Amino acid sequence: MMTSMTVPVWLPVVISSVSVVAALGSFMWQIHRARFNQSVDLLFRLENDFFGAAKKVQRVKASRDLQQGKVLEAEPILDFFETMALLLRRGALDKEIVCHTFFYWIDNYYEACKGFIEARQATDPLVWKDLPPFVATLRAFESQQLDGKSHIPPTAERVAAFLAEEQTEAV
């Protein structure tokens, strides 16, 4: 006598459910990777802009102005960092990659312009509104990377040396 093997009724349901969960997991991973790749691509575009010839000329002009106590030529640099701040806040950029690539410039330009930024925000609170929290976020991240030692913002001497260094960018 032959015994008939029957498949339990619940087995196809379990197999289908596991397949759906695996497919959803794979889909979520692909979305995560695609967003990361887009973030890296965006960062490379920002990097090409910031370190490109036109922006280098702008950075030289900005550093000259800042050395003379003026800020007009620094405003496009602040606008560039404000855009990065917005993109980070909206999740389009990765904080670690931004910090790794741009922190030196963000930290120094912010310190060089901090008084001007605060004065402008006193009359126009929306101008560069994302910039101070952006800098604070990156400084906190930098502190984490220093194994708990606090990041120390650039001193006036460091900012002066930074601005002198920026003078050599378009040479």
N, C-alpha and C positions, 0 to 999 in steps of 0.2 A: 504494500500500500504506500502510495506516495503522499507525503505530507506537503501541503501547499504552504508556501512561505508568503505571508502577507506583510505588506509594509504598513507600519502603524500610520494612522491617519495624520498624526501630528508631525511626522518626519519631514514631509515636503514643506510644511509650514516653517519648521525650524530652519531647514536648509535655505529656503527663500528669504527668511528674516536675516540669517547670517550673511547671505549674499548682498542684501540691501544695505546692511550696516557696513560691510566691507566696501561697497561701492560709494556710499556716502563718505566714509572715512578717506578713501582715495580722492574723491572729489574735493573735500575740504583741504586736504594736503596740497592738491594741485592749485587751489585758489590761493592758499598761503604762499606757495612758491611763486606763483604769478605776481602776487602783490609785492613780494620781496624783490623779484626781478625788476618790476616797474620802479620800485624805490631806488634800486641800484642804478638803473638807467637814468632816472631823474637826477640822482646825485652826480653821475658822470657829466650830465649836461650842465648842471650848476658849476661843477668843478671846471669844465672847459670854459665856461663863461668867466668865472672869477679869475682864473689863471690865464685867460686869453689876452691878446694884445690890447684890445680896447679897454678892458677892465683894468689892466695893469697901468695904462696911462691914467685912467680915472683914479686909481689908488695912489699914484704919485702925486696927482693934483690934490687929492684929499689929504695926504700926509703933509704936503707943503702948507696947505691952509691951516691944518690943525697945529702945526708948529708955530704958525703966526697968530694963533688964537681965533681963527675963523673956521667956519664949519660948512660953508656953502657947498664946496666940492665933496664933502664927506656925506652929504645927504643921499646920493645914489648908492653909496656903500651901505648906509643904514637901511635904505629901502630894500636892497638885496637881502640883507640879513633878516629884515622884517618878513619878507616873502618866505625865506627858509623857516622862520619861526611859525608862520601860519601853516606851512606844509607839514612841519613836525607835529604841530598841535592837531592837525586833521588826520594824522596817521599816514601821510604820503611818504614820509621820510623816516628812517630808522635813527634813533638818538645816538646809538653807539657809532654808527658810520659817520653821521654828521659831526660828532665830537672828534672822531679820529681825523677827519679830513679838514675841518674848518675851525676847530676850537681856538687855536692860536690867534687867528685873525679876528674872530668874533670877540674873544676876551679882550684883546688889546684895543680894537676899534671902539668897543663899548666903553671901556674905561676912559679912553681919550675923549669920548663924546658924551659921557654920562651927564655932566652938568647941563649941556645943551639940550639933551633929550628931556631931562626933568623940567627945564625951563619951557620948552615947547609944549610939553604935556600939561603944564599949568594952565595954558591958554587953549590948548587943543588936546584933550585927553585921549583922543582916538589915534593920534599920530604915533606910530611905532608902538602901539599898545601891546603887541605880542613880544616885542624885543626884550624888555626887562625880565618877564617870566622865562623866556627862552634862555637867556644868559644864566639865570638862576638854576634852571634845570640842567644845563650843560655843566655848570660849576659843581652842582651836587653830584652829577655823574662822574665828573673828573675826580672829586673827592673820594668816591667809591673806588675808583681805579687806583687811588693812592693808598689803599689799605687802611682807610679810616682817617688818614691825615687830611685836614681841611685844605682845600684849594685856596691859595692866597691870590686875590686879584692882583693884577700888575700894579706895581708902584709907579709913581710919576717918572722915576728914572728908567724903569723898564719900558714904559710907554714912549718916552723920548727916544730910547734906543730902537724901539720897534718902528717909530715914525721915520727915523733916519734910515733904517733898513728898507722900508717901503720906498724910499727915494731911489733906490737902486733897481727897482723892479722893471722899469721900462728901458733900461740901458741896454 
